[in-house]
Amino acid sequence: MGMTITEKILAHAAGRKEVKAGEIVTAKIEDMIIQDATGAMTYYIFRDHGFRVKNPEHVHVFIDHFAPPCTRVYAEKVQENIKFCEDYGTQLHYMQGISHQFMLESGTAKPGKVYVGADSHTVSYGAVGAFSTGIGSTEACAVMATGELWFKVPQAIRVHISGSLPKYVMSKDLILKVLSITGANGATYKTLEFTGDLVHQLSVSSRFTMCNMSVEGGAKNAIIEPDEIVADFMRERGVDESEMMFYQSDKDAEYCRTIEINADELDPMVAVPFSPANGVPVGEVGKVPLNQILMGACTNGRLEDIAVIAGILKGKKIKHGLKCILYPASNVVYEAAAREGYLETLAEAGCIVGNPGCGACGIQNPLLPGENCLATNNRNYVGRMGSPEGRVYVASPAVAAASALTGYITDPRETM
């Protein structure tokens, strides 16, 4: 029996010729991330045990959730992260944007390597053919101390996507459709492996969105076979081919399930409260009135997302009284969006442009009881964004921009 991409990566990282689903392996970790909101517990445990960081140049600490800190408590948490980096020589990334965006756009996350992070959306790096997954605080301590971590090799679900994307249907709609099929727990501790000609026509940014939200179905990791688009992406970031490993799943690799999706038949999707797996076509949601729209996040805060938003808003005005904010995923994205004129377009339309970071997940924009928010982020759980009596709807940048014009959830195709 052949191996999947994920099995091949874990086998190599474990120094094995082959592995199979269900086996326990100890794998070498290439790099790991810690973010400011989860770091405090990790640092406390690490200091308490008197550990030393084995590979400080491969441990990246990001200030992205509390960037900049808006309360004294957040400011204290930020300082704990800074102090840890000073004491242990780990890599501090302050106000550069969201950790996951940095790991890809900097070329730090590479095909064929293993990455972990004290943040569940570390699964994003499967966009370039890496094995990446979120871990807990105690596991983060173990990785910093040893440079390794044990895994149970996951079974794989093959998601085959055919057809082509209709106008204003994006990769966000693809993953919302997948989650509506798997449910919130249908991929628990499994790999979601995305295949098909359409997948390999997508940009790395679009692939990022799909891998990013796979954890909302419980997936241990998500992955897409790296191709020439990925190779070009890495070369543009100065990554030598000797640093990349381009694995392919064997034709006789074993999958526990196969999901078939025809993109030709797909409508823009909206995940209604209170689960990202509650995805339905936008036309079935109704004209839900909105109090705020948050665009960006690690899910949809890249340049191609902002381009779609600017294209819909250009020469128009956001609904009066609606709070609409864009948070670019990184400083690099912010600068590029400014050069392209997208930020000017958004400002003229009445959209606020915030600093790069995790603000689009509602950290700095909590809902009050009874309020509704449409967001391009990844989660809409009860209390995720302020009051548990507030309601969050998750959708693509196209749906968000169209809704900003009307003040209620709107099909972007109505703007054509």
C-alpha positions, -999 to 999 in steps of 0.1 A, spaced: 0 0 0 13 34 -10 16 65 12 -2 99 12 18 132 12 13 136 49 26 101 56 57 107 35 65 139 52 61 124 87 81 94 76 110 116 65 108 138 97 109 106 118 138 91 99 116 62 86 112 47 51 75 45 56 47 50 81 10 42 81 -21 57 96 -24 50 133 13 46 140 30 67 166 61 85 154 85 111 168 92 138 142 118 165 139 102 199 139 115 225 114 100 256 130 74 265 155 53 295 164 39 309 196 15 338 196 9 364 223 -25 352 235 -13 316 241 23 323 251 19 331 288 11 295 300 39 281 278 65 304 292 54 297 328 57 260 324 90 263 305 106 285 331 92 264 360 110 233 346 143 251 340 144 241 303 166 256 276 155 263 241 173 238 218 169 258 185 160 294 194 164 305 158 135 282 148 111 294 175 90 324 164 71 345 189 44 368 174 26 398 188 -5 396 166 -36 391 187 -29 421 210 -13 443 184 -14 469 196 -26 460 231 -58 479 240 -60 471 277 -36 469 305 -40 431 307 -31 428 271 -1 451 274 12 429 303 8 397 281 27 414 253 55 422 277 57 386 289 63 375 253 89 402 247 107 392 280 107 355 270 124 363 237 150 385 255 157 357 280 159 328 256 170 342 223 139 332 204 127 352 174 103 381 182 79 394 155 62 425 169 35 443 148 45 426 116 11 410 110 -4 376 116 19 347 124 6 324 97 8 350 70 44 358 80 54 321 79 43 318 43 50 352 28 86 352 43 93 317 28 99 303 63 73 275 59 86 252 31 72 222 12 78 188 28 88 200 63 70 198 97 57 229 115 38 233 147 23 262 165 5 272 197 -24 283 175 -49 260 158 -47 278 125 -11 266 120 -28 241 97 -25 269 70 10 259 58 -4 229 40 -10 255 12 27 250 2 28 212 8 40 213 44 27 193 74 16 218 99 -7 216 129 -17 234 161 -5 222 195 -11 230 232 10 249 256 27 218 272 35 204 238 50 238 228 74 234 258 84 200 247 92 212 211 112 242 224 132 219 247 138 190 223 131 201 187 108 171 183 72 160 189 53 127 187 23 123 164 -2 96 156 -1 94 118 -35 106 107 -59 89 83 -66 110 52 -98 123 36 -94 131 -1 -114 161 -12 -115 162 -50 -127 194 -66 -136 197 -103 -150 224 -125 -142 261 -123 -151 289 -99 -181 310 -111 -179 348 -108 -176 359 -72 -172 324 -59 -139 320 -40 -118 294 -23 -136 305 10 -168 292 -5 -151 259 -14 -139 253 22 -173 263 36 -189 238 13 -164 211 24 -172 219 61 -209 217 55 -203 181 43 -179 170 70 -196 188 98 -177 203 127 -162 169 138 -162 148 106 -124 153 100 -112 150 136 -75 140 137 -75 133 100 -58 149 70 -79 169 45 -60 165 13 -73 187 -15 -69 174 -51 -82 181 -86 -73 204 -115 -91 234 -100 -71 232 -68 -39 234 -88 -52 265 -106 -56 283 -73 -30 308 -60 -11 300 -28 -32 326 -11 -64 308 -21 -50 275 -10 -40 291 23 -77 300 29 -88 264 24 -61 248 46 -66 275 73 -103 266 79 -98 228 77 -93 227 115 -129 239 118 -138 203 107 -115 189 133 -87 182 108 -52 174 122 -37 190 91 -47 200 56 -24 197 26 -22 203 -12 3 186 -34 30 213 -41 34 222 -78 50 248 -100 28 276 -86 43 267 -51 78 264 -65 75 299 -81 61 313 -48 91 299 -29 117 311 -54 102 346 -53 110 345 -16 146 334 -21 141 298 -11 166 274 -27 152 243 -43 174 222 -20 154 234 9 121 221 -5 107 185 -7 79 181 -32 60 150 -22 31 134 -40 5 109 -28 10 74 -43 -18 62 -66 -25 34 -42 -24 55 -11 -53 47 13 -80 72 21 -108 67 47 -132 88 27 -135 107 -6 -155 139 -11 -164 151 -46 -173 187 -53 -182 203 -86 -173 240 -83 -194 248 -114 -225 243 -92 -213 263 -62 -229 295 -50 -213 320 -26 -216 305 8 -223 318 43 -217 300 76 -246 309 99 -243 309 137 -229 291 156 -205 269 136 -182 273 106 -198 240 94 -232 257 91 -225 268 55 -254 274 32 -258 293 -2 -261 330 4 -295 330 -11 -308 308 17 -297 331 45 -321 360 39 -314 397 43 -299 396 78 -293 432 89 -257 439 100 -241 461 126 -205 455 116 -185 439 89 -149 427 96 -127 419 66 -92 404 67 -78 379 93 -54 350 86 -82 335 65 -89 363 40 -65 392 46 -42 388 16 -38 411 -14 -60 391 -37 -88 393 -11 -84 430 -7 -85 434 -45 -119 417 -47 -132 439 -19 -119 471 -36 -133 460 -70 -168 458 -55 -166 490 -34 -149 512 -60 -168 544 -67 -195 534 -41 -204 541 -5 -208 517 24 -242 518 40 -245 547 64 -241 537 101 -225 504 93 -191 498 110 -169 482 83 -132 475 90 -105 458 70 -75 443 88 -47 433 63 -29 401 72 6 417 74 26 448 68 37 434 35 1 431 24 -8 465 38 20 481 18 11 463 -14 -26 472 -11 -16 508 -6 6 508 -37 -22 493 -58 -46 520 -46 -69 495 -28 -67 512 5 -76 546 -10 -107 530 -26 -118 515 7 -113 547 25 -133 566 -1 -161 541 3 -162 546 41 -143 516 52 -118 519 81 -84 503 75 -70 489 107 -34 478 115 -23 444 103 -31 417 129 -59 396 143 -84 423 148 -107 408 122 -115 380 147 -133 406 168 -107 409 195 -109 447 192 -145 449 179 -168 430 203 -204 426 196 -232 438 219 -262 416 227 -285 413 196 -259 427 172 -249 409 139 -215 408 123 -204 394 89 -168 384 90 -142 369 66 -125 352 95 -128 315 103 -150 311 134 -185 321 146 -188 302 178 -210 315 207 -191 344 224 -163 343 199 -168 380 193 -179 397 225 -214 390 238 -227 354 236 -260 370 224 -243 385 194 -243 366 161 -214 362 136 -218 350 100 -187 338 81 -183 345 44 -159 354 16 -145 389 9 -169 392 -21 -200 386 1 -186 409 28 -180 438 3 -214 434 -13 -231 433 22 -212 465 31 -230 484 4 -265 472 15 -262 468 52 -275 432 51 -261 399 39 -260 402 2 -251 380 -28 -222 397 -45 -236 387 -79 -263 413 -73 -235 439 -78 -226 427 -113 
